[in-house]
């Protein structure tokens, strides 16, 4: 009897250490941060260290029944440096669709208490990176819940991938002063035309976007091509950042393309225009490389609708977008590629930091894009 009693006590102690009640019900536990346990948002990267988020809009979503949830995030090399405050990652955490956390990752490790209740409830938790990858990354290193029955949130029937620049990142959307400059504090991908379009269509999303980047050149104030700031070179990667986490270098990781998007929306050319300047040979180069990008996108997404858009911050290169689509279709026979000119900003809607679109402008673009995608997708 004594042996049985000692064994029972040891078992109870072991179950307590594991976060389990003696009756087999799960009490407090850290979730196994594996892909199968979550709905993946964007190009989140799973590893032994946790879930790494680089590109705008990356994260996870899950459902659990319980009384509490906390999330621990590990910052990148910028996170502990006060002088880099305008390049820290910005995170949002939602409970049942309500944003309960909106914060900057300004320390090496940060824990957020996102949900607490006196009674057990079934809740949906969504974690989204609001800022872009070039300046900021973080790792979801622990998710602790009090309760049980944890499962991934359901995937939508539709997935849309958005490939773009600062407009898609939501540059300055939370700072409606055109004379202010870049800060990750004022980026919010959920207020962009891209996110709003996905939401309107009830679709999942994936963003591949970088501020100042283009197809042949990044933004320039002169005549020198900024060829290192181009999106196509990173399209097949998890992202790019100069603020590395020692265990995660997204530009060295190949994206799996395991879940194929139903549509790919490309919005690139605003930064190229600063270099092209209506110079015919430069515009022709843009068109040529646009065709190359279309071939890459099609190779990775054989059945996706591809929609090429431009116009929210200038429409000079739009004729070359149309020409690139026509050239690509004529060469390949692929007719599931379209173009759409978005409306430019209006003074009545204001201007965000560095003359970027305000949320009002993003909303108008989303309405137009949503209508077009509904028609093309037959939604």
N, C-alpha and C positions, 0 to 999 in steps of 0.2 A: 504493500500500500504506500509505504514511504517513497519507494522508487517511482511509482505512478504519480504521486503528488508532486515530487521534484520535477519530473518530466513535464507535467502540466504547467508548472510555474515557469519553467524554462521556455516552453512553447509560447506562453502568454507574453513573456518578456520579449521574445524574438518577434512576435507579431506586432508588439508595440513599437519596436525599433523600425519595423518595416512600414509602419503607418497603417496597421490593420487592427480591427477590433477582434476580440476573441470569438465573436459569432460569425466571422468571415466577412463582415461588411467593411468596406474601405473607409478609413477616416481621413487622415492627413497624409498626402503623398505627393511626391514630385512626379510629374508625368514623364513618360519615356518619349523623348523628343525625336521621334522617328516619323518619316513621311507618311506612313500608313495611318497614323493617329490624328492627322490634321487635314483640313482642306488647305491646299497651298495657294497663296495669293502671289501672283507674279513669279519672278525667278528667285524664290527663296532657296537657300542652299543648306542641306542637312548634312551634319557631320557629327563626330563623336563629341565635339565641344558644344554643340547646340545647333540653333537654326540661324544662319547668317543672312542678313538683309542688306542689300546694297542699293539696287535700283528703286526709284520712286514706286510706291504702291505695293512693295513686297511685304509679305507677312504670312500669318496663318489665321485660321478660324476653326473653332471647335465648340461643341455643346457638352455641358455636363450638368448633372444634378447634384446639388450640394449647398453648402452654406458659406463658402469663402473661396476666393481665388487670389493669388498674387503672382506677379510676373517679374522676373529678374533679368536685367539686360546688361551685357558687358559692352563697354564702349571701345572705340578704335583709338588710334594714336593721337587723334585730335582731342578726344573727350576730356582729358585731364589738364588741358592747356587753356587757361583763361583767355590768353591773347588770340585763341582760335575760336572764340565764341560764335562768330558768324559762319563757322563751318561745322559746328556740332550737328549731330543727327537729331531730327525731330520725329517724335513718335506719337501715335494716337492709339488708344485702346478703347474699344466699344464694348458695352454690355447691353445685349438686346437692342442693338441699333443706336444706343445713346453714347456719345463720346464722354467717357468718364475720366480719361487721362489725356492730356495734351502737354507734352513736356520735351525739354531738350536733354540729350544724353551728355551731361557736362561733368561726369565723373567716371572713373574706371568701371564701377559697378553701381547699378541703381535698381532698387526694388520698388515695385508699385503694388499697393493693395487695391485691387480693381473691383472686388465684390465681397460683400459680407451681409449675411442675413441671419435672423434668429431661427428661421424655419428653412427647410430644404426647398430649393427652387430649381427648376430647369432653366438654365441661362445659356445664351450664345455669346461667346467672347471672340472678338476680332481684334487682331493686332496689325497695324499698318504703319509702314515707314512713310512719313509725309515728305521728307526731303530727298534730294537726289544723291546719286552714288559717287559722283566725282569728288565731292568734298567729305562725304560722311558714310560710314557703315556702322552696324552694330550686330551683336549676337544675342538672340534670345537664349539665355543660358539655363534658365529654370522656370518652370511653370508649376506652382504648387496649388493643389485643390483640396478642399475639405469636402468629401463626398465621394460619389462613384458614378458609374455609367457615363464615362467620357467617350465621345465619338466625334469623328470629323463632321463639320457642317456639310450639308449636301452641296454638290456642285451644280451650277446652272447648266442648262442644256446648251448654252451659247458661251463661247469664249472669244473675246476680241483682244488682239494685240495692237498696241499703239507704239509707233516708232517715231520719235521726234526729238525736239530740242527743249529750250527753256520754257516754251509755251506749254508743252506737255508736262513738264516738271512742276508747273505752277509757280514759276519765278515771280516773287514779289506780290503774289495775289493777296496777301494779308497786309500790304503796305501801299495804300493808294496815294502815294506821293511820287510823281514821276522823277523828282530830283534825287530820290534816295537810290541806293545801290544794292548789290546782292547781299543776301543773308539767308542762310537756311532757316532762320527763325520765322521768315515771312513766306516760305514755300509751303504749299499745301496742295498735294496732288488731288485731293478729294474735291477741290473747288475748280478743277480744270474741265475744259470741254471734253476731254477723254473720259475721265471718271464719270462725269455727268451723263455722257452718252451711254456708257456701259450700264449705269444705274437705270436709265430710262428704258433700256432694252431688257432689263433683268438679266444682264450678262455678267459673267466673270471677266476679269481684265488682266492684262499684263502690260507693263510699261517698259519700253527700252528708250530712255531719253536722257540727254545731257545738255546742260546749258552751254550756249556758245558753240555748239557742234553743228556740222553740216554734212554734206555728201562729198564735196571736194575740198572745202575749207571751213574752218571755224570763223567766228566773227573777227573782223580786222578793221582797224581805222585807217589802214594804208593800202598799199598795193601788193603786200607780201602775203602769199598764200599760207594759211595756217593748216598745213596738211595733216599734222598730228591730231587735230581736233575734228575727227570725222567719225560718224556713227557706224558706217559699214564694217570697219575693222573689228568692232566689238559686238556686232549683231549676233554672232554665234557663241558669245560668251555669257557668263553670269553678270557681267558688268565691267566697269572700270572705275578705279579710285586711286587717288594719290595718298589717301589717308588709310594706310593699310592696317589690318588686324594681322598679327603675326601668323595666325592660323588660317587666314582666308585672303587670297589674292584672286578676286573675281575674274580679272582679265586672263588668268591662267587656267580657268575652269571652263570646260566646254558645256554649254547648255544642252540638255538632253532632247528637247523638242518632243518629249514623250506624249504630252497632251497637245494635240494640234488645234490651233485657233480656227474658228469658223470664218473670221474676217481679220485681215491685217490692214490697219490704217496707217499710212505713212505721211508724216507732216514735216518735211525737211526742205530747206531752201532759204529760209529767212536769214541764216548766217552766211550761206553761200553768196547771197545777193550783195553782201558788203564787200565781197571780193570780185564778183562778176561785173558789177557796175555797168551792165548793158554792153559790155565788150563782147563782140560776137564769138571769138574763139574761146573765151572763158565760159560763156553760156553754153556753147557746144560741148565743152568738156563736162559741164554739169549734167547735160542731157545724156551724154555717153555713160557717165558713171551712175546715173540714175537707172539706166537700163541694166547695168551690171548688178545693182542692188536688187532690182526686181527679179533677176535670175536667181540670186541667192535666196531671197524670200520664198520664191516658188519652189526651189529645191528642198527647202526645209518644211514647207507647208503646201504639199501637192494639191490639196483640194480647197484651199482657202480662197474666199473672195479677197481681192486686194483693191483697196481704195486709196488713191493718192490725192492728198489735199494740200492746199497752201492758201495763204491770204490774210491771216489775222494780224500780221505785222508787215504788210507789204505784199504786193501781188506781181512784182516785176518778172519773176521767174515762172509764173504759172503757165505761160504758153510753152515753156520748155518741159514742164511736167506733162502737159498734154502730149507734146511731141514724143517724149520718152515712152509714154504709155502706148502710143500708136506704133512707134518703132519696135518696141518689145513685142507687141501683139503680132505685127507683120512678120517679124523674124521667127517667132516661136509657135505661132498659131494659137497661142493662149489668149482667149478673149474674156476671161474672168478677171479682168483688170480694168479699173475705171478711174476717172479723175473728177474732182469737185473743187471749185473755188469757194473758199470761205470768205465771209465779209470782213473787211478791215475794221479796226477800232473806230469808234465814233467819240468825238469829244464829249458828247452828252453822257457817255458811260464812264468817263474819267480814264485815267491812266495809272497803272501801278508802277512800282519801282522800275527805273530805267525805261519808262514808256511801255512797259509790258501790259498785256490785257488784264483788265479787272475781272472780278467774278461775273459782273453783268455781261461783259463781252464774251467770256467763256460760255455763259448760259445760252446766249444767242447762237454761238457757233454749235453748241451741243444740239440745239433744236434743229438746226439745218442738217447736221450730220446724222442725227437720229432718224430724221425723215428719209434721208437718202439710203441709210442702211436698212431701214424697214422695207423699202421698195426693193433693194437689191437682194436682200436675204429672204424676201417673201414673208417677213414676220408679221 
